[in-house]
Amino acid sequence: SVQLDDQFQETNVKQVFMPLAQSINDGAFFQANIESLHLPSLLTAGGYSLSHNNFVLVNLPKLKTLHQRYSFFHCFSLKIFVALQLQTLNDWCFANCPQLESVLTPNAAISYHCFENCPQIKIILALEGDFECNCGNCPKCSGTLQICLQNGRLFAQTEEFQTLSWHERNDEKFVRTIPKMVKVDGLASRCQEYSLEIGQQCQKQHLLANSTQKMTEFVKLIGCSVVID
């Protein structure tokens, strides 16, 4: 498996495309100024590993575990987070992500102060549970958590959510082809094929962006208008 330590900490990476990386340690991409993140094989991520970055959308299709805390702390531009296999949103996971609107993690439990100072959240697809927060500026503290969870359940029934699920399955197929494509004995003959695959992947990212644009429209449409009987 491919593991990343802290070699990108406090750098100026901008774009990350690492289809074989399965684990990133504490602080691996801390304050790396990332704007585009593509880690389709990532299974585990450490504390502070992706905090202080500039991405708007994060989609981690195979992510299951977030260790420690503060994984996406201070990501001021983050609006949409998708990790359909994630088991737990760790403590202070999205603290101080003021633009965050949608969190799609249907198998994840929510931990302490997960959404601290995230006043814009409208959609949360996650397991219901009891967690603490006293920031005064999040769905938990403002009393809108149940509305956000209800919106998440509604969104899970939409065509846009099914499109996101399709992209995750497609990513997995792409990742499985890469080891064959980079064998040393066939590297030269596969360069053109590999370039084509990368181009197709970029096109899929464009389609995903279109899907998330529809998600944003959905957020604006529902606002906080869902009423729980």
URBEL-V970404 format. One record per backbone hydrogen bond with DSSP energy under -1.0 kcal/mol. CO is the residue of the C=O (numbers start at 1). NH is the residue of the N-H. If there is no record, write none. Layout:
co-><CO:CO>
nh-><NH:NH>
This chain:
co-><2:2:4:6:8:13:14:14:16:18:22:22:23:24:25:27:29:30:32:34:36:38:39:43:43:44:45:46:47:49:51:56:56:58:64:65:69:71:73:74:75:79:79:80:81:82:83:87:89:90:91:93:95:97:101:101:102:103:104:105:108:109:111:112:113:114:115:116:123:125:132:138:139:139:144:145:146:147:148:148:149:150:151:152:154:155:158:159:160:161:162:163:164:165:166:167:168:169:170:171:172:177:178:183:184:186:190:191:192:193:194:195:196:197:198:199:200:201:202:203:204:205:206:207:208:209:210:211:212:213:214:215:216:217:218:219:222>
nh-><22:23:25:9:11:15:35:36:38:21:43:44:4:46:28:30:32:10:13:54:16:18:42:64:65:24:67:49:27:29:31:79:80:82:87:45:48:50:52:76:78:101:102:58:104:60:86:109:111:93:70:72:74:100:122:123:81:125:83:108:127:89:114:92:116:94:118:96:103:105:113:142:144:145:148:149:150:151:124:152:153:154:155:156:157:158:162:163:164:165:166:167:168:169:170:171:172:173:174:175:176:181:182:186:187:190:194:195:196:197:198:199:200:201:202:203:204:205:206:207:208:209:210:211:212:213:214:215:216:217:218:219:220:221:222:223:225>
